[in-house]
Each structure stands twice: as C-alpha cells, then as structure tokens.
Amino acid sequence: MLFKRRNKQPLLHRLRAAAWPRPGWRRSARYAAHRLSRLPATPYRIAAGFACGAAISFTPLIGMHFFGGALLAMLVRGNVLASALGTAVGNPWTFPFIWAWTFAFGRWLVGHAREIETLPQHLSMRYIFDNPNEVFFPMLVGSLPTAIVVWFGVFFAVQRLVSGYQRARRLRLLRSKRRAKLSRFRRGGGPRT
C-alpha cells in the first residue's frame, strides 16, 4: 500500500501522535486548512459544510456527529466532506469545555440553574442514561442555540478564508501560465497558430 509504514509503530507511539502530532499543532492546522481550501467546490459549499460539522459537534449526540453533519450539510447544500472535517472541532481536547458550556447554558435555559448542586459528585454514563432529564436534556437544549451561533461564526470565517485562498491560487496558476507562455516565446517558439 502506498504511504504505509514498513515497520508498524507501537500502540503507545500511535496514541501519542494522535494526542499530540509530531510536526506540531500549527503545522497540522495549516495542513487541514489547505485541504479544506482545495476541496473542489465553491466557497459557499465548503464553508456551509464545515460550519455544519462544527455546529453539530456542539450537540451531545456522540457517535452521530458525522452522520448529523452530513445530513445538515446536504440540507443547506454544503460540502459533505467539509462537514466531516468540521466535526473535528469537537475532539477530546474541546469536548469537556463544550459539554460544560452546553450543560450550564441548558440548565439556565430550562430554569434549573440553581439545582446543579443536586447532581452527584461523579457523573457516570449509567447515571446519564438513567436520568436523561437531568443531564442529557439540558445539554441538548443548551447546544441548539450554541450550534446556531457557532454555525454562523464558522461559516463567515471559513467562507472568507476559502474565497481568499481560491482567488490567490487562481492568480498563481494564471501567472505561471503566463510565465510559461512568455518563456516559450523568448526561446523562439513564437506564438503558435
């Protein structure tokens, strides 16, 4: 297989690379931005798709983010691949902050802001599934307005980034075509008829 390692890395090395990329976060983020900008679609479609993925990652529907992002992207005529990239906004580093915000905001919206002390000290998955009204429902309520705000913020930022990148890329390609034509003319080839 192309680009496959000859010697497989140990599990610990692969986990470390997943948590902290070897080239660094800045380089990984730049790579993701270039991949996003070079998708074969209009800036609107790329931005709408990425915004759908980012927005859906604020919901507590773990395991459904890819599917939900793709479905939402199809509804707004966004790029489905960009929505898959957008779900990376919700990751193990950001989920604790996202969940804390959506839970607190949802409790406030539902009107139970002062009852947070009644929750057990150690939340477990069993407790969440046994008492969905106390945890899941407020998170869902808090995530919906947050997801709408995130969608618009991410959409406008990504659309601007992608349109600028695509414009600069078109100009680079046009300049290189002109240089190639000029160098062919200077070598004595002249204009071709």
N, C-alpha and C positions, 0 to 999 in steps of 0.2 A: 504494500500500500504506500502511496506517496505521502511523504512527510511523517511517516510513522517512526518512532524511535527504534533503534536497533536493540538497545538494552532497555527493558522496561524499568521505569523508576519505581522505587519502593513506595508503598502506600503513604508513609509519613511525608515524603517529599512532594507527592502529588497533592496531599491535603494542605501542606504549607503553601504551595504555589497557588492553590485555589483561594486561600485566605489572604495571602499577600503575594501578588505577582512579582516574579523575579525582576523584570525590567522596571517595575515601579508602577504606581497608580497613575501618574501623569501620562506616561507613555501608553499604558493600556487605555486610558480615557481618550487620548488622541487617536489611537487606532480605531476605537469604537466610533468616534466622531467621523473619521474618514470613511469607514464602512457605511455609516448611516448616510453621509452626504453623497456617496457614489451609488446609492441604490438607483435603479433605472425607473424613476418616477418623478412626478412634479414635486416642487417644494411643498405644496399643499398636502399631497397624499402622504409624503414622508412625515411631515410634521403632525398631521392628523393621526397617523398610525402610531407614531412614537408617543404622542400625548395620550392616546387610548391605553397603551400599555402602561405608561407611568401612572395614569389615573386609576386603572384597575388594580394596580399593586397597592393602593391605599385601602382596599377593601379587605375584610377579614376572611375572604374566601380562598384560603390557602389551597393550592393544588388546582385551582380553577383560573389562575391568572392568565396563562397562555390562551386558554380557550375563550375566556371572557374578553381579553384584549383583542383577539382576532375577530370575535363576533362584533364587538363595538367598532373596530376598525372597518369592518365590512358595512356596518350601518352608516357610517359617516364618509364612506368611500375613501378610506385611508389605506395605506400600505400595510398588509398583514405582517410582512417580515419586519417592518419598522415597529409594529406593535409588540412583536416578540422581543426586540431589542429594548423597547421601552419598559418591559416588565422587570428589567434589571435594576430599575430604580428601587424596587423592593427587594432587598437582599439581606443576608444575616446581619450586616452592619447597620442597616437602616430600619429593619422591622421593629426592634424594641422602641425606637422613637416614634415610629408611625403608629404602633399599637397603643402606646401610652397616650399619644395625642388623640387618636380616634376614640379611645375609651373615655378619656376625661371629657372630650367635647361632646360625645354621645350622651354621657351621663348628664351633662349640663343641659343639652337639648331636650332630653326626656324629662328632666326635672328632678333628677336624683343626685345632684351634685354633692349633697352633704352626706349621702349614705355610703360613700366609698369605704368608710371605716368598718362597715358591716361585712365586707368581703373577707374571706380567710387570708391569713398571712401568706400562705404558699398556694398560689393558683396552680392547679394541675389540669391536664386535658380532661380527666374524668370529671372534675368539678365544673369545667366549662360546658361539657356535654350534658351533665345532669341539670345544670342551671343556666340554660341559654338566655333567659330573660335578664339575668344579672350581668352577663359578660358579653355574649355574642351580639345580642340585640342592640345595646348601646354602641358597641363598636361599629356595627353596620349603619346605624343612624348617624353616627359621627363621621363615618367615612364618606358618605354620599356628598355632602356639601364640600368636604375637603377635596374629594376627587374632582368635582366640578371646577374648583379654583385651580387645582393642580393642572387639569386639562388645559385651561385657557393660558395659564402661565407658561407651561411647557410648549404648547402649540406655537405661540407667538415667538418664543425664543428660538425654537428649532427651525421654524419656517424662515426666520431671518438668517440664521446660520447656514442653512442648506441653500437658500437662494443666493447668498453671497458666495458660498463655495462653488456652486454650479456656474455662476457668472464668471468667477475668476478662472475656473477650469476651461470654460469655453474660450475665454480670451487667450489663455496659454496655448490651447490647441490651434487657434486661429493664427497666433504669432508663429508657432512652429511650422505651420503650413506655408506661411508667407516666407519664412526664412528658407525653407526647403526649395520653394519655387525660385527665390532670388539666387540661391547658390547654384541651382541648375542653370539659370540664365547666365550667371557670371562664368560658368565653366564653358560656355559657348554653345550650350544646347539651344538657347533662344526659346522663344515661345513656340509651343507645339501647336500644330494645326490639325 
